[in-house]
Structures are given as C-alpha cells and as structure tokens.
C-alpha cells in the first residue's frame, strides 16, 4: 500500500492546480461546507454516506459531492463529475475577528478558537495531498484572544481556581476564563495522515471527531471544540454483511488540559480510547443506527496507548460483579471513566426530512435492570429534526431544530449523580483543553435551538434562536426563580460570495437571566472575516 502511494506521488504532484480555489475538502467537522453537504443529502439521489461518523475520508466527501444534483453552490465548488481524486488541494486562508462585549459567547463554528471578552483574531488555512491511498493534510489554526476581565462566579477563590468551572472547580476542566491575560494558541486543526485501501482506513490526526447525528448539541463527540491527537483504524465506508451494512471506528489518543485545570499540569495528559459501530439494515439505506464507547484513562505514554488500544472492545458493559474497580481501597481499583451512547438517524429524501436522536450514559449501569428502571440516571438525550423547504439549482432553504436534556433529576436526592462530562477520578472530565468534547448546553444541563439556513449561488444567510441552561441547582421546598442561570441567544450569520472572496459576518445577542445566580446580563458578539482564493 505504501509503495502504491509512493508511485502515485509524482502523478499527484503533476496534477496539482496552481490556483487556490474553493475545494470540497474544506468540509471539515463543524464547518459551513459540511453543513451544506448534509443539506444536499436530503435529496433523493444523494449517496448514502454515513454522516454520523465524521470526519469523512476524502473519497467519501467526493462521493457525496458527485451524487448531489444541481445545487446553488455548484459553480463555486466545481462540477461534481470533474473533481479530481488525486493531486494537491488548498484550504483557503481564512481570517476571522470576533468581539465580545460583556462575557464570552461561544459559537458552533469556533472549533479550537476560544473567543473571550474583548477582541479575538483567528487565522487558518492549509494544504492537502491526495496520492492514491495516501492522504496528507496540514491545516493549522492560530488565534489570540484579548481575554478581558469580566465578573466571575466566585472572585474569592485563590489563584487559578477563580477562573475554573463555576460549580465544581476541582472536578471538571471547564474554565469561565482562560487565565488573567491574553490567551493564544497555535493548533494543528484538522491535520491528518491517512491510508485507505481495501475498504479500510488508518492513520493519525488532530481533527475534531463527530460521532452521532447531533450537530448543534452533540452528546458524545462534536466539532465545537479542539480535536486531540489520536490514531485511528476503521472502515473507510460502510461494508456489506448481507443483512445490511456496517461501519466501525477505533481510536487511541492523548488529551490535554487547559492552563487553569484543577490538576495544574502535574499530569497534563489523559489517555483516550473509543470505538464506534454503526449499522444500516438492508432495504433501509436511509437509516443509521450506532453505538459508541469512550474511555478516559491516566496517560501512560504512547506504549501504554498501544496496549490499551482494544480497551473499548473488552471493557465491562455493566458493573455487576465488578464493583471493586470503583473502590479506591481495593487492589483492583482502576482509575478510568467510561461514557457510552446509542444513536439513530433516519433520512426521508422524498419528503426532504431527517429525524435523529442520541442517548448518552456518563457511567456504566449496575446491570440491565438498573438501566431499564432508571435510564435517566447519569445520562442525557438529544433529539433533532431537519426539513428542506426548497430544493432546486438556485436556492436551498432548510429549517431545523435540536434539543438536549442532561439535567440532574431528583434521583439525586437518593442516588448521587454528577453533571454530564464531570468525572470524580480524572477530574478534567470529558473535555479537551478546557472545552467540552460534546455539547456546552449538556454540560449545563439542557438546551434547545431552532433555525433556518438559506443557500443561493451568492452564499448563505442563517438565523437561529437558542436557549441554554448554563447553571442550575436542586433545592428542597418551593421552586426559586433565581436558582437557574439560563441564556437566550438570537444569532444571525451570513457568507457572501464576492469574486474570489467569501465575506463572513454575524452577530449574536444574548440575554442571560440570573447570571452566576445574581442579576440579569446582556452580551453582544460580533464577528467578521474572509476566505480568500485566487
């Protein structure tokens, strides 16, 4: 396989295009182009590419693009039947500027960029090589956030503790603010090295992973934060097994903490070991069913990561008979934490509709009876719907809605439970560099969003309304209206094609009730940017 890639390299270099122009390979996890491809998959003739296992390999991206009928952005990104499968492609340089007026306001497209209060500047770009079975991509992201001060939950905490999570500063790496001064990073972004052959794919990457159907409020893994360094192995596309098609992925990686983590850099890394299995029944090509497992373990170096590669395949499904692994006084005590999820996505192309959902457990149940009796213990769920209102060559209008619910229920009175993504042993939790690997709303407890996206040959205009439960507490007695910190956010964004440049803009207005359990607050986020081609 390597020799084939080497032999294909000269042909790939010879086939490169000197011009830097829009490429379908820009469809990274959480990107605007990925969302557009998902909208195109609501057409009847679209390829049944598994969009619940992302990022997609380059060949799958091209297969989905080629299967799309005439659509508004065809002239911008090239005719699907003329897209090259070999050669060099460019990821257009992109510059974004974000301003936050009162406190940090996150946006789904931020990825590894954290925009605090004040001004934030972010830049990204890159280059990729397709050479037979080999795909190499270098796509760094750099940003600098002014990170101005704003009122924190508890200013009396000593040192970095005041910047940490409002409710559990010692048990989850979820900062309110990333330190006292400017915050900046250079991230490898969606860089990867991948080999694909015989229906399988393997390699190494720093790209964010998205497992499951949720996009605005993902539960297990989404693209709303930075990725982590990982090796991967799995199927390149769903493989036929007679009764249907199966898709799988296995990863082992290293996760990082934030500069203000509760650990304080004494053990800055954690091991990440995860698997996904997805199934599409025969005769139901539009249905995707899947299950995932994700283990956090202490980092034991790259040798330990190799030894634990198969951990998701052999770990316990239930705790019955294995309770000693949770007892620090027992010799069999194992410092690890597991999350598991089930999901489904069903496309109805003739109606231009898709419905989907996801269920996640933050800890293994005792046994199957425990899971059935109290499925809401240490868990969360999400539901979503998309509907295409207009589908032709000059316009595409999509309405959508998603909700997530991971609130602590009153089971907590008799059976302790923690917030989703919070862990008692590996106290960084289900986070990477201080950002949740799933939904920020799920970390707070609940959220819901509705929106509309309108695509034309001149670009895109979108608007959405979100409600996010930022902080909540359980209290005995009568309900108290000041025991909930909730944000309402109205957002409008646009991408306008102007010659070789994509102009980017947007605004978000947030009204937050009982911010930090105190008074109401108003925040404004403005953003502008450009993607450049020539």
KOLPATI-933070 format. One record per residue (C-alpha): z, x, y; residue in one letter. Coordinates in steps of 0.001 Angstrom, whole numbers, plus 524288, in hexadecimal, padded with zeros to 5 digits. Each point is the difference from the previous one (the first is absolute). Example, Ala and Ser with C-alpha at 12.3 -4.5 7.8 and 13.67 -1.06 7.14 Angstrom:
BEGIN
81E788300C7EE6Ca/7FD6C8055A80D70s/
//
This chain:
BEGIN
800008000080000x/8035380B3380950x/7F340806E37FCC5x/7F8747F3A480323x/806D87FF3B80D1Dx/7FCC580E338030Bx/7F1B37FE147FC5Bx/7FF677F3D380882x/805EE806E580BC0x/7F3628064A80545x/7F8CA7F3057FF24x/80B347F93D80708x/7FFE0809FF80AF3x/7F14F7FEDC80139x/801227F142800FAx/809C68003980B25x/7FCAD7F8DE80C7Ax/801D78080A80C4Cx/803427F3F580801x/80DD17FAD280072x/7FED17F1617FE05x/808167F4B47FA98x/8028B801177F15Bx/804DB7F6337F60Bx/8091D80AC97FB50x/808247FD3D80C27x/805A47F45F7F889x/80D4D8063A7FD85x/80C177F8317FC53x/804237F78980B74x/7F3C5802D7807EEx/7F7EC7F64180789x/7F431802AF7F75Bx/807C07FD807F399x/804047F2B380562x/7F1B27FD3B80304x/7FBE0803527F20Cx/80A717F6DD7FAD7x/7FA6B7F5318087Ex/7F278802C57FA59x/805577FE907F234x/801D57F17680285x/7F12E7FEA37FE7Bx/7FA8E7FB1F7F30Cx/7F7F380C257FD19x/80A7D80A148031Fx/8037E809E67F584x/80D037FD417F910x/8061880CA0804E9x/80EC5800667FDE8x/805527FFD380DD7x/80DF67FF587FAFCx/7FF4280E667FBF4x/7FD288081D80C04x/7FB128094A80504x/7F32B7FD5F7F943x/7F83A80B547FA4Cx/7F3BB802FA8080Ex/7F6EB7FA137F5CDx/807817F32A8002Ax/7FF497FF7680ED4x/7F150801AD7FF63x/7FED27F5F97F501x/806F57F5CE8082Dx/7F8188035F80C2Ex/7F31E7FF4D7F87Fx/8036D7F2CC7FA20x/802867F9C780D39x/7F59E7F6D68051Ax/7FB1E800C180DF6x/80BD680142808BFx/8032B802B080E5Dx/802D780EA17FEB5x/7F44F803947F7A8x/7F8E2806A380B31x/80C318078B803D4x/802F2805D97F2AAx/7F27D800A87F9F5x/7F8D37F82F7F5C9x/807DB7FF4F7F362x/7F453803777F760x/7FD7180C67807D2x/80DB5805B37FF7Bx/8002380D977F9F0x/808DB802C07F468x/7FF9F80EAB8029Fx/801958089280BDAx/808F78024380B69x/805317F4A6807CFx/807CC8004180C84x/80BE97F85180404x/7FDBA7FD7280E56x/809EB805FE8095Cx/809527F596804CCx/8095B800B080B6Bx/80A4A7F59480278x/809F07FE6E80ACCx/80B8D7F6C97FE86x/80A1C7FBEB809FEx/80CC57F91F7FC96x/8077F7FA3080B5Bx/80DC27FD6E7FAE9x/80192803A47F1A4x/7F73A804347F49Bx/7F6537F59D7FB88x/7F915803167F348x/7F1FC7FC5D7FCDEx/7F9987FEEB7F27Fx/7F58E80A0580371x/809B480A9380407x/8003F806AC7F2ACx/806F780D2A80165x/801037FE6C80ECBx/80D2B7FBBB80562x/7FEDA7FA7980DB2x/80D427FFAA806A6x/8039A7FBA880D9Dx/7F7548061280A58x/7F2B6806217FDAEx/7FA73804587F2EAx/7F335807457FDEDx/7F9BB800D07F280x/7F3AC806C87FB45x/7F9357FFF37F2EBx/7F318803667F9B6x/7FACA807407F459x/7F535803757F6AEx/7FD2F7FCEB7F1D8x/7F75F8052B7F539x/7FA1D7F8197F4EAx/7FA7F808FF7F583x/7FDC37F9657F2F4x/80D617FD247FA26x/806F38078B80ACBx/805407FA0780C7Ex/806CF8088080A28x/805167FA1B80C83x/807918063780B31x/804C77F5DB809C0x/80BB4804698081Ax/807607F7C4809E8x/807B2805B480B65x/808A67F8B18098Bx/80A268022A80A7Dx/809687F53E803DDx/8074F800CE80CE3x/80B367F9257F8F6x/807737FBDD80C21x/80DE67FB147FEB1x/803467F1917FE4Dx/80C9D7F8C57FC70x/803A2802927F1CAx/808087F7B47F6BEx/80C3F808788010Ax/8000F80AE180A11x/80DBC8041B7FBB3x/7FB42806007F344x/800BB80EC67FFF6x/7F414808CC80016x/7F3A87FB5D7F93Cx/807337F4707FA08x/7FDBC7F81680C66x/7F140800D27FDCDx/800747FB4B7F1DCx/7FEDD7F2867F9F8x/807E27F5F4807BFx/8076F7F9F97F499x/800A380AA57F591x/7FEA480D43806A8x/804CF8075E7F3ECx/7F8307F8A47F5B4x/7F1E37FF138046Fx/7F6E6808D4807BDx/7FAED7F5E280993x/802208057C80DC7x/800287F7E780C54x/7FBDE80C3180759x/7FB2F80D397FB0Cx/80970808CE80749x/8036A8021780E47x/7F34A806378049Fx/7F16A7FF5F7FE04x/7FBB37FDEF7F1DDx/7F372806017FB02x/7F97E802DF7F30Ax/7F363804A37F9E7x/7FDA87F8277F3A0x/7F5A8802347F587x/7FCA77F19B800EDx/7F6827FB297F5A4x/7FC6480D787FAD5x/7FD2C801087F172x/7F953807897F51Cx/7FAC67F7187F546x/7F83B801847F364x/7F9CC7F3E27FA20x/7F9047FF687F2E2x/7FEFF7F7587F3E9x/806837F4B880712x/80C308080380340x/804A18067A80C78x/80A2680A87802D4x/80406808B380B36x/8099C8025980AE7x/801A27F8F680CF1x/8087D7FD6180BCFx/7F9AA7F2CE802D3x/808797F3C6800DDx/7FFE87F7987F3CAx/7FE8B7F13E80018x/8036C7F94A7F337x/7FF627F14980038x/7F8DA7F57A807BFx/808887FF3E80C38x/7FAC1806AB80C45x/808A67FC2D80B94x/80C897FF167F7F1x/7FE3B8085E7F3B4x/80BC3800E27F70Fx/7FE3F80B987F6D0x/7F68C808FB80729x/7F7D97FDFA80C38x/7F8BB807C880A2Fx/808C57FD7380BB9x/806BE80D437FF6Fx/7FD1580E0C7FC20x/7FB9B803A77F269x/806C080A237F786x/7FADB80B797F834x/7FCB97FB8D7F238x/7F7B0802937F411x/7F92D7F4607F9E3x/7F9137FC337F385x/7F9F87F3187FC44x/7F3E07F7DB7FE56x/7F56E8015A80A4Dx/7FC927F1AC7FE82x/804847F4F87F70Bx/7FC09802B57F1DDx/7FBED7F5897F643x/809007FD9E7F45Dx/7F9257F3FF7FA92x/809917F5A0804ABx/7FE9E804B680DE0x/8006880C1C80870x/80B9580906801FFx/802E28093C80B2Bx/80ADF80A178006Cx/8060580ABF8082Fx/80AC0809FC7FDF3x/80581808BB80AC2x/80A2380AAD801B6x/80351804F380D7Cx/809708056B809EFx/805D97F7D980ADEx/805B0804AA80CEDx/80AF07FB69808DBx/800A17FE1A80EB4x/8061A809BF8099Ax/80BFE7F73780127x/8018F7FC9C7F19Ax/80DDB7FD577FAEFx/7FE6280BA57F6DEx/7FD5C8094C80B48x/7F5ED808B27F95Bx/8094E8050A7F575x/7F7097F9A27F5FFx/7F4007FC808080Dx/7F7437FBF37F4A7x/800047F5A67F56Fx/7F7837FE547F418x/7F71C7F4177FF72x/7FAD27FB197F2F4x/7F8797F34C7FF10x/7F63C7F8617F7F4x/7F7537F41F80199x/7F9067F79E7F5FCx/7F68C7F54780447x/7F8A07F6367F7A3x/7F4967F6DA80271x/7FDFA7F5CA7F534x/7F2837FE777FA3Ex/7F8A97F511806BFx/808EB8008180BECx/7FA0E80B638076Cx/806787FBB880CA8x/80DF7800907FAACx/8085380C62800ABx/80D67800B67F9A0x/8085280C24800D1x/80D1A806887FDDEx/805BF80C50805FBx/80BE4808C97FE2Bx/804F980A3080994x/80AD9809DD7FD41x/8073B80844809FEx/8067680C357FA6Ex/8060480C718056Fx/7F57880A108029Cx/7FFDF80A627F53Dx/7F4248078C80487x/7F1FF7FEB47FB7Bx/803AE803897F220x/8099F7F4CA7FFADx/7F5A27F6F880597x/7F7068036D7F4A5x/80AEE7FDA47F62Fx/802E67F2A6805F5x/7F1BC7FBF4800F0x/801637F5E97F526x/80D287FAD0804B3x/7FA517F2C380448x/7FAB07FE217F233x/80CC88028B7F8F0x/80A877FB188093Fx/808A17F4657FC76x/7FB037F2908039Ex/80DC97FA4B7FFACx/80D97805DC8015Ex/806237F96E7F420x/804C980ACE7F6FDx/7FDAC80A5980A73x/80A827FD1780A13x/8053180DE37FEF8x/7F48780520807ECx/805E07F93380C0Dx/80DE3805237FDE7x/8029E80CBD8077Dx/80B7A802D47F6CFx/7F76C7FF537F3D8x/7F92380C467FAD0x/7F36D7F7F97FEC1x/8001D7FC8B80E6Cx/7F2388013580577x/7FDBA8010E80EA6x/7F3EF7F7BD801C2x/7FBB37F30780571x/7F5537F7057FB34x/7F7EC7F56E8066Cx/7F6B57F7327F887x/7F6597F5938041Cx/7F6B87F59E7FAF6x/7F4697FB14807CAx/7F3F87F7737FF7Cx/7F3C57FE1D80839x/7F5DD7F55A7FDEDx/7F3417FFAD8077Cx/7F8247F3748011Dx/7F3358051A805D8x/7F8F27F2F080070x/80ABB7FAB1808B3x/801CC80CE380732x/80E74800107FC76x/809A28092B7F9A9x/80E477FD7E7FC9Fx/8099D80A467FBAAx/80E3F8031D7FDEFx/8097480AC27FC32x/80DD0800757FA78x/8086E80C5180094x/80D0D803CA7FA01x/807FB80A988069Fx/8078E802D07F37Ax/7FE637FD447F185x/805D77F3437FB03x/80A66800597F564x/7F73F7F8C67F65Bx/7F57E7F5817FF9Bx/80A3E7F5348014Ax/805788064580C47x/7F249800DE805A0x/7FD4E7F1A07FD47x/80D3D7FAF2804A7x/800568079980CDEx/7F247804AA8036Dx/803F88009980E57x/80A3280A987FDBDx/7FC0F80D0580640x/7F21B7FB3780194x/7F5907FB4E80953x/7F3417F8967FF82x/7F3D27FEC080841x/7F50B7F5F6800CFx/7F2E580098806DAx/7F3907F856802CFx/7F2CB8037D805E0x/7F50C7F6B18038Cx/7F2758036B8052Bx/7FB9C7F5D0809EBx/7F2D08060B8030Cx/7F802808E47F729x/7F285804238047Cx/7F8AE80C00804CCx/804807FF0480E28x/80DFC7FB507FF43x/80B797FFE57F6E6x/80C857F88C80336x/80C17801387F79Fx/80D1B7F91580112x/80B8A805107F857x/80E867FEC57FDFCx/80A89807AD7F8E2x/80E927FE7A7FE31x/80A7E808407F9ACx/80DEB7FC567FC5Bx/809DB80A477FBBEx/80C427FA9C80669x/80D4F8023D7FA0Ax/803CC7F2DD7FA50x/80DBD7FAC87FE34x/7FFE8805D97F25Ex/8058480B878079Dx/80D2D7F90B80084x/801F6801B57F15Cx/7F60380A587FC4Cx/7FDB880B9A8090Dx/7F22E802D88044Ex/7F9CB808E080A0Dx/7F4B27FE228094Cx/7F2A0802317FA3Dx/7FC3580E7E7FFA4x/80E3980448801A0x/80589808DA7F547x/80E04804237FD41x/7FD6180D4C7F9B2x/7F35780518805E8x/803E37FB3780D5Ax/7F2E080213806AAx/7FBB97F38F7F902x/7F2067FB707FDF6x/7FB1E8074380BFDx/7F76B80B79803CAx/803D8807D680C0Cx/8087F7F4C180482x/7F5AA7F5637FE8Ax/800927F55F7F577x/7F5BA801967F564x/7FEAE7F1488000Ax/8023F7F5B180A59x/808958025A80BE4x/802B17F1677FFF5x/804B9800BE7F1E9x/8098980AA780411x/805A57F69C80A03x/7FFC37F4837F6BAx/7F4517F75880316x/7F39E7FE6A807E1x/7F3E17F7C5801B2x/7F2F380228806BBx/7F4007F7C0802D0x/7F387804D18063Dx/7F1727FF2B8020Dx/7F5AC80AC97FF78x/7F2757FE0D805BBx/7F528809C77FCD9x/7F2BA800EA806A9x/7F5A780AC480128x/8071A8041F80C70x/80D32802357F979x/80C637F87C7FD1Cx/809F07F7A180730x/80CF07FC3D7F99Ax/80C6E7F8BE80358x/80C597FD9A7F845x/80DC77FACA80145x/80B3D805E37F83Ax/80E3D7FD0B7FDCBx/8082D80B2B7FA87x/80E557FF647FC6Fx/804C480D4C804ACx/80E9D7FEC77FD0Fx/808107F5727F978x/80DA47FE717FA84x/807127F6AB7F6FCx/80BE57F963805D0x/809B27F65F7FA83x/801B47F2F6806BCx/7F7287F9C380A14x/7F30280660802EBx/7FFEC808B780BF8x/7F359800CA807E6x/8031080DED8044Fx/800DE805477F206x/7F131801417FEFFx/7F745809C38071Ex/7F2177FAD87FF73x/7F3568042280690x/7F47B7F774803C3x/7F3BA807DB802D5x/7F2F37FB7D8057Ex/7F53780A0B7FE0Ex/7F1D4800DC80423x/7F73980B7A7FC2Dx/7F18E802F480143x/7F5C9809F17FBECx/7F39A8003E8082Bx/7F3C6807707FBE7x/7F9F8806B480BD1x/7F508809267FC25x/805B580B467F826x/80DF67FC69803C4x/8098C7F6097FA82x/8094D7FBB380ABEx/80D757FC157FB06x/80A047F7E18072Ex/80B6F7F70C7FDF1x/80C9F7FA4380521x/80C4E7FADD7F97Dx/80A607F7F2806E0x/80D157FF377F8F4x/80B2F7F6C1802DDx/80BFE804047F835x/80B857F6D77FEB8x/80D6D806637FEC3x/7FAF280DED7FFD2x/80A578083A7F917x/808237F3747FF54x/801608001580EC3x/7F6DD7FA8880A4Ex/7F1AF7FC1D7FF79x/7F5D280A4880354x/7F1908007080379x/7F6D180B147FC63x/7F1B3802D98028Fx/7F70D8090D7F85Fx/7F2C9803F98058Bx/7F605808387F8D3x/7F28D80570802E7x/7F725809997F930x/7F280803D07FB85x/7F88B8045F7F3EFx/7F498808D780345x/7F32B8024A7F8F6x/7F3C480789803B0x/
//
